[in-house]
Amino acid sequence: MSDWWKQARDHVQPHLSSLRVGVYASGGAPSHHIGLVALWGGKPKPIYADQIAAGTLAEFDSVIFPGGGLLAMAGQLTPMGKTGANNLRRWVEEGGTYIGSCAGSCHPLRMSDPYREALPLAVQIEMCDLTPVNAAAGDWGLDSPGTGRIKIEVIPSNHPLMEGLESTFDIVHYNGPLFPPNQGTAGKVLEATKDFTPFEKSLGVEGETTISRAVKANAHVAYRQQIGHGQIILFGSHPEFGASALQLGWIPASRMLANALRLVPVRGTPIPVQGEVSLGGLERSLETARQLRQTLSNIISLGEHLPQNTPPFLGYSGLALWNAAIIESIQVLERLEEWLPTCPTGRLEAAYLLDREAKPDQDFGFVGMSQLLERALEMACQAETKPPNQWPAFTGPYNEFLSHPYHLVAAVYLSAGGLIAGAALQAAAFAAQNGLKAPNLFPLTA
């Protein structure tokens, strides 16, 4: 285990064990946050949009809003409705801490006027005047810088979100906002690394890139501001993401999340939530994992049919990402198959991490390990049964997400590979919360 990982864990663990941390469950990809918080000694709990609308935020000291699902910011906001948005803003003003990553960091910002008009709920939850340097017209509200690792400078050096980090470090960015160098911002963007793909390259167009314009604008990746008695802590990038093709293998940037959690005031006591882990449920998950691994093994050779204009991401070409993501997915599934037969049954803490169905209004969001594997299998089977001569042509980096095997299986963190990573993270979080030996599912650090 790396020294920086131990330092981050030791920095936050005593505080985190007393903290009531919620992770937004009605949209996005929350598994990476859940895994980190649990492995650092916390007890993260999913909180849904209907719970926020019903006023249950008082049960939490902090709520984390993760990166987005298919509909990005709209997919997270819409289920909350006006009541939920107002409740969330009031909770922050009364002392709560809002932590966001990528899409989740956009909600408290002052986004572009066309975005605010297209998504009126954004105005309800807006808490500051800061506007991203890559704000743009249109429903999405942002020009994407791209995907992959960018290099950051620790500026200002005394900012609490920068504590314990080297003078420069890499962080994974995935389409999200970057902040102007205002008071409260931290982590200056120096450059894109070789493991970064500008969005324009994913589009297949030449010319100046959004990431280069952000560097010229002295863009930063993090922001903290007091809001009434509470605070917002925003990461335009993903400190919770690892550096592999499936965003596993954490890197030192995750210390930023540890620092953010360390800044949350304790206002209550975590209450353990127990549930039933059944032998039948574990056996079903094991069988799903086996079928999924076999399906991925069957289709990896289909990568040879990807056309030259396949959108690149994360510094990979389309074919390289296809191969890397599938190979890593198979490895994670093999380790998950080794761990599942050792998992105990009966009344255990945080059993929902292994088995919980989605609610009707979710845009991805939180489900149990079992349901993540089932959805991943559905996506892989859809890819397997579509002959290459029926693959749709690419019309944009993400346009064919629900229909092209490249996206269904490997391309993005919402693909089958991304869901397999989420299942592994939640299994590790479950083990951590129950004092079990951590499953050997993936390297904790890269």
N, C-alpha and C positions, 0 to 999 in steps of 0.2 A: 504494500500500500504506500502511495507516495507521501512525502512529508507534507506537501501542501494540503492534501486531503485530510490528514490527521490534524493539521493546524486549523483548518476550517471547521471540522467536526468539534474539536475541543473548544474552539472559540464560541460556538453557538449552542452546544449540547446542554450545558447547565441551564441556560435561559429557555431553550426550546422545550425542555421537558415540562415546563410550567405554562407554556403558551397554548392558547386555543386557536389553531390555524385551520381556516376553511379554504377549500379549493373549489372554485366555481365549476359546477358539474353540467350545466345545460348547454355548453358549447365549447368547442376547442379541443385541445390535447393536453389534459391535466396530468398524465401519468408520470412525466419527468419530475414535476414538482412534488408529487406524492412520494416518489421514490427517494428523492433527496431529503425531504423533510423527515421521513420515517427513518432513513439510515443515519441521520444526524441525531436521532433520539426524540423526535416529535411524534405527534399523533394527529396527522392531517385527516380532516373529515370533508367529504363532498357536501356542498351546499348548492341547492337547485334554485332556479329562478322563482318557482312558486313559493319556496321558503323565504326568499328575500322579500317577495311581495307580501307575505304573511307576517313579516316583522321578526324573523328569528335571528337577524344579524346580531342581536344583543348577546347571543351565545358565543361569539367569536371576538378575539382580539385583533385578528388580521384575516383578510380574505385575499387569496391569490387568483387573479384572472389570467389564464394561460394564453398561448397562441391560439389562433382561430381555427374554426372548422371550414366547411365548404363555403359558407357565406361570410366568413371572417367576422368583422365587427358587428354586422347586422345579425348574424347568427347567434351572437352572444346577447345582444341587447334586446332583440324582439321578444323573446320569451318572458323577460322581466316586466314589460309593459311600463306604463307611466308610474304606477304605484311602486313597483320594484325599483325603478331608477331613482325616484324621489327618496325612497327608504335608504338606498345605498348612499346617496349623497349626504343625507341627514346623519347616518351612522358614522360616516367619516368626520363630519363636523362635530359630532359629540364625543370623538376620541378614538374611533376605529382607524386601522391602518390598511389602506388599499395598496396592494402590490400587483403590478401588471407586467406582462411580457408580450412584446410584439402587438398583436391585435388587442390583447387585454390592456395594453398601456395606452391605447388611443382614446378610450372612453372619457377619462377626465380632461383631455386636452381640448384646446380650441382649434378644431379641425377646419378645413376649408368651407366656405359658405355653400358651395354646391353639395358637399357631403352632408352638411347640417340640414340642408333643405330636403335631401333625399332620405335622411334618417333623423326625423325630429326627436327621437328618444336621445340622440347624442347631446342635444341641447339640455335635456333634463338632467343628465349626469355630468355635464361639463363643470369642472371645478377650478380651472386655471386658464390664464390667457396665453399659455405657451402653445405655439403652433410648430409642427415638425418642419424641418428644412426641406423635406421631400413631400410636403403637402401638395395636393393636386386637385383639379376639378374632377367631377364625376362621383359616382356612387361609392367607389372604393376609397376615395379621399387621399390616396398616396400614389406617388411614383415609386415602384419597388427598386431599391438599390441592387437586389439580387440575393443569392443564397451562398452560404459557405462561411469560411473563417476570415475575419478582418482583424487587423492589428490595431491595438488600442494603446494610448499613452495615459499613464496615471496623472491626470490633471483634473482638478487641483489635487495635490498630494495629500492634503489634510481633509479631503472629503470623506465622511464616514463610510461611504459605499466602496471606497478604494482601499480600506485598511487591509494590510496583509498581502497585497498584490505586488508583484515585481513592477519595475518602472514601465515596462511594456508587456503586453500579453495578448493572446488571441481570444476571440469570442465568436460564437456562431451567430450569424445574422441570417434572417429568413423573411425577407420582404418587408419588414416592419418599419416603424418611424425612426428617424434620427433627429436629435434635438439641437437647436441653436445654442451657442455658448453663452447662455444666460446664467444668472445667479441660481444656484441649485443644481446645475447640470454637472456631469462628471464623465470621465473616460473619453478623451479626444480620439477620434478616428484618424489613424495615420495613413493606412493604405489597405487595399485588398491583398490578400495573400494568394499564392498559387492555388490554394484550395477554395477559391471563391469564384463564382460565376456571375458576372454582371447581368442584370435582367435583360439588358439589350442583347446580350449574346444568346440568352435563352429565346429571345424573340427572333434571332437571326438577322439583326440589323447592325449596321456600323455607325460610328460616330461617338460623340462624347457620351459618357455614361452617367447615370444618376449617382453612382458611388463616387466617381471622380468629382462631380459637382459638390457632393456632401463633404468631401475632404477639403476642397477649396473654401467651403463655408465654415470650416472648423467645427464640424458636427460632432456631437457627443452621443454616447449610447445610454446614459442613465440620468435620472432626474429625481430630486426629492423636494417636496414643498409641504409646509404646514398648511392645513386647511382647518380653520377653527381650532378645536381641541385635538384634532386628529392629523393625519398626514397621508400623502400619496407618495409612493416610491415606484418609479416607472423604469422599465428596461425596454428600449426599442429593439434590442437584440435578445438573445436567449441564453442567459447564464446557466439555465437548467439543462441545456442541450449538451450532449457529448459530441465528439468529433468524427464518429464513424459514419458509414453510409446510412445507418439507422438512427443516428444521433445518440448512440450509446458511447461509453468510454468518456467519462467526465474529464474536463480540463480545468486549469486553475480559475477560469472565469466564474465557475460556480461559487467561488468565495464571495462574489458580489451578492448572491442570494443569501448566503449565511450572514453577511453584514447587514442586509436589509432586515432579516428576521431578528437580528440582535437589537435593532432599533425599535422594535415593537414593544410598547408598554404592556406588562401583564395586568389584566383587569379581571381575571377569574381563574378557575381551576379546570383543567381538562377532565372531561368525564369519559371513561372508556366505554366503547360500544361493543357489545358482544353479539355474536350470532352463531348459527349452526353451520359447521362444515361437514358435509355428508360424504360418505365413501362413494355413493353413486355420482355425485357431482364431480368429484376428483377423477373418477374413472371416465366420465364423459369428456372432461377436459383433456385427459391423456389420449383418448382415442381421436379427438379433434386435432390435437397436436401432431399425432402420427399421420393422419390423413393429409394435413396441411404440409408437412414436411415432404411427403411423397409427391403431392401435387406440384410443389415448387421444384422438386428434383426433375419432374417430368417436363417442365416448361422452360427450364433455364436455357436450353438450346434454341428456343424461339427467338432469343435476342438477335440472332443473325438476320432476322427479317425486319429489324428496326431500320427505318430509312435514315439517310444522312442528316435530314433536318430534325431529327429527334431532339427535343429541347434538352440542353445540358443543364445540370445543377451541381452545386457543391464542389465545383472544380472538376467534376467528372464529365466525360462525354456520355451520351445517352447509353451506348452499349456498355461502357465501363461501369456506370451506375447500376444498370440492370444486373450485371454479373455480381458486383460487389454486394448489392442489397440482398439478392437471393441467396448467395453463399452465406452471408452473415445471418440471414433469417433461418436458414437450415441449421447453422451452428447453435443459435439460440434455442431453437425448438428441440434439438438433441439434448441440450442441458436441461431444458424444462421437462422433458420426458424422464430424465434421471431423477429430478427433484420431486415430481408429483407423487410417485409411490411412497416417498418418505414423509409427505405432509400429514400431520395428525388430523383426526376428525373429532367431532364433538363441539362443545361450546368454547369458542375462541374469540379473541379480540379482533375487531376489524375484518370479520368474515366477509363483509361486502366487497372487499378488495378482490376476492376470488369469484364472487357470484352475485351480480346484481344486474337486472334488466334495465334497458334504457327507458326513459320517459318519452311520451309521444312528441314533445316539442324540442327534442335535442338535435343540435347540429354537431354530430359526433359527441363530444363531451364525455362524461364519466359513465363507464359500465364496468362490470366485473371482468376479471381475467378470462373467465370462461366465455363471456359474450364477445370479448375482443378477439379471441381465437376463432370463434364461430363466424364472425363477420369477415375476418381475414380469409378463412376458408372459402366463404362465398365469393369473395373477390378473386381469389386465385382460381377457383373453378370457372368463374366467368371468363377469365383470361385463357384458361386451358381449352375451353369449348369454342372459342372464336377463331376460326381459321385465319392465318395471316393474310389471305387475299380478301378478307372482310374487315381487316383493321381499318378504322377511319383515318383519314389524313390529318396531320397536325395543323390546326389553325391558330394555335397560340400555346404558350407554355402550360396552361392549365385547362384549356377549353374542353379537352376530351377526358377529363378526370374519371367520369362515370362509365366510359365506354372503351378506352384504349388499354390493352394489357400493360403497357409501360407504366401508366399511372395507377392502374388497379393493383399492381404487384410491387413496384419498386421505386417510383420516381420521387415521391414526397412523403412527409411524415404522417399523412393520412392514408397511405397505401397499405396493402397487406403487411409489408415489411414494417411499417411504422406501428401498426397495431400489434404485431408480434413483439416489438420492442416494448410497447406499453404493457402487454401481458407479463413480460419478464420483470419489468419495473414494479408492477403491483404485487407479483409473487414475492419479490425481495422486500417490499414494504410490509407485507403481511408477516413474513418471517421475522423482520426486525421488531414489529410491534408485539410479537408473541415470544420473544426471546429465543427463537429457533435459530439453528445454524443457517446462515444466509445461503440461499441456493447459488450454486456456481453457474450462473446464467450468462455472465458477460463480464468483461473487465470493468471494475469500478472507475478506473482512471486510464486515460490514454497516455 
